[in-house]
């Protein structure tokens, strides 16, 4: 059976760092890490989050 592919927008990824949305965004990322779903990103989303991920790594923030 094929795994469900889920498109991620920047708001889902940004939700990992927002207290209000972190429980849902982080749970979805945990599902991706567990192999339950396949994440899909556009090149635009990848370009938008790349600088933010670099900044969060330097500041010590983390996501699953």
Secondary structure, DSSP 8 states (H G I E B T S, - for coil): ----EEE--HHHHHGGGSTTTHHHHHHHHHHHHTTSSEEE--HHHHHHHHHHHHHHHHHT----
